[in-house]
């Protein structure tokens, strides 16, 4: 075990880090795009002096 130093006090580490299996991340374009489309705010039509604007 390794000896660690914290604020001038030496101590040994009692635990060993857990080894987790590696996870391969994937990018799912269609899922991402569909969720982005659902999250967008609805279009609001505004009219100012007879001219229409969409917000």
Secondary structure, DSSP 8 states (H G I E B T S, - for coil): --EEEETTEEEE----------------HHHHHHHHHHHS----EEEETTEEEE-
